[in-house]
């Protein structure tokens, strides 16, 4: 508080009187002493005493007046108005400049009242908000007050109200005794008269601004509210007009920040340390909290051995590194603790079984979750899959999963993965249940004694050559052996004691055959043999009566499936035979062809089949497949391959495949044109020029792959795939254009609006992709190789997403490209990457 002016004036007069009285008392003492020494009747002394007496009388009168005035002050002080902006201590930052600029520009936009800053824990959200607060001290602005409040994980609304009131009122005992409702009214009344900026840090759940007393910022009051959170969903719940992600630092900024905390003296203490330090910094994956923690811990390490040890610890057991298990992981764990259910938490922890920086297919993740028993909210497969996608969305919005530009996949930030392993491996009840040694350089499996108590084992991406012996694993439910590129043999007896195994994945190994004791896996629900060298499936697989998922994708060596095996697996819901050795399959013990019609019948007999991917190698097989009542409707991916002697192909029959996501056409040696029936729904073939552009048949088609179709000249039918994300065309010698010019007569077409990646390879006659520039709202990458006549891309300076698209090709091709104008060239020049 501050004294009133009249009170300050009174005190000043009192202080002056005290000084004067003190002087008077001193003078009086001197006069008395002189009278004692010289006699009291000396004339000079009489005069002095008289003068002194008059001063005393006058001062007594003045003191009486001051005393009287002092009794009548009812109020002696008033509230000191707080500073409009209070500086908040902060450390130097690196790499937040672009995000800061984006936020500051948003503050200047009239229609933006509420801004949500979201991102992973420890990524720098609070630091960024601090920078914004302090910047108001350095620049002129039109706001009356900037208010900073830490909300925290367990918000106390009354404490929030008190902190706000300290900036706009007087937070005394009288105020604190008011009810929350009364406080809200007072805050509302005070803030309604001001143009304010409200900075709310560390929000975890929706807060009712009206209950707190904060008037919602809008274009009328021109106030602003900025909050930080780890939840993208919360940004929507709080009505944010703009959501801005605070991302991990790029490598250059990460390295700069790491060097700042390690210090030049340490980095220069040995010639080896600089290179080793970069390896340590990369383990932080751009997370400032981890960079600072590890940088501080390494600031005193001046020998290469110390740094090599740090690298080993961070790669194998990061929680043992100083500061990680006590500072970094507990902070990140708040996000895990805030997940809405135990099921979502289990699904998140399951992601840590995959290697660092690994792109996990969403479909793979959901099926493994389902087979593990996590997705039990619905009885039907579609409901369970939708639950899985919802959980993925929840984890992405909680910033625990990352969704790269390839929307088919998700990734786990390396530090978040380490935190998940810390939770599963070292926190009480979870200890010992997982065994995760991915990318560890293993040439043989870990000792079987470690398998005994494990519930989930992941040995992905190692160099294990063979699996022998009979480990006893009574509780093992998941075994991931993918990407062991040297693994060629599993001995009989290996699966003998795994009664609870539900998920077994052997993809991208050199496995040639499965042992007969796979029949012991009576609980198995998920079996992935994709991209292996498997030659035949054992008849003993008939015992896998609970199997729901069988993935044989890209098993080109597969030549034998026992007749009746597929139909005996009654619980199958997903069968992957895309680009497998389906063609030329033979029945064991016979020279008779497997009979694709027989295979179709077996697939049709599967009552619960919902997801199917297949390869078809002749027009007659294709017609037989299409005539099935069941299979087209559950087909997600189809590869048409080696249709001999076919010059024309009508794709309108695919219209009934409502769930088709991927279409591949390969090795058509004589195919010249692709036709399309529409006007009579198959009765009349019409030209593209007469088609209504609003007719869109392939709504679900996301990926098209065309390879080695030597005579094909264009793919104009793609105008009917409005949601296409990936287009790959390769080795088509006669391809002249992707979408023909004739399609333009059909109306205002705008194909490829959602395209993410375009790859063109080995197209010697290709001159055009499309005749006009396209918007390309989501385009991430264009790759052009060996297309010498392609001189122009469908781009201009107004093409959307221009800041992110990467154009890949040979330098000489780039040099010869023709551009719409110089502005277009300048726009995309930074995007080019030479190969």
Buried (B, 14 or more C-beta within 10 A) or exposed (E): EEBBEEBEEBBEBBEEBEEBBEEBEEBBEEBBEBBEEEEEEEEEBEEBBEEBEEBBEEBEEBBEEBEEBBEEEEEBEEEEEBEBBBEBEBEEBBBBEEBBEBBEEBBEEEEBBBBBBBBBBBBBBBBBBBBBBBBBBEEEBEBBBBBBBBBBEEBEBBEBBBBBBBBBBEBEEEBEEBEEEEBBEBBBEBBEEBBBBBBBBBBBBEBEBEEBBBBEBEEEBEBBBBBBBBBBBBBEBBBBBBBBBBBBBEEEBBBBBBBBBBBEEBBEBBEEBEEBBBBBBBBBBBBBBBBBBBBBBBBEBBEBEBBBEBBEBBBEBBBEBBBBBEBBBBBBBBBBEBBEEEBBBBBBBBBBBBBBEBEBEBBBBBBBBBBBEBBEBEEEBEEBBBBBEEBBBBBBBBBBBBBEBBBBBBBBBBBBBBBBBBBBBBEEEBEBBBBBBBBBEBEEBBEEEBBBBBBBBBBBBBBBBBBEEBBEBEBBBBBBBBBBBEBBBBEEBBBBBBBBBBBBBBBBBBBBBBBBBBBBBEBBBBBBBBBBBBBBBBBBBBBBEBBBBBBBBBBBEBBBBBBEBBBBBEBBBBBBBBBBBBBEBBBBEEEEEBBBEBBBBBBBBBEEBBBBBBBBBBBEBBEBBBEBEBBBBBBBBBBBBBBEEBEEBEBBBBBEBBBBBBBBBBBBEBBBBBEBBBEEEEEEBEEBEEBEBEEEBBEEBBBBBBBBBBBBBBBBBBBBBBBBBBBBBBBBBBBBBBBBBBBBEBEEBEBBBBBBBBBBBBBBBBEBBBEEBBBBEBBBBBBBBBBEEBEBBBBBBEBBBBEEBBBBBBEEBBEEBEBBEEEBBEBBEEBBEEE
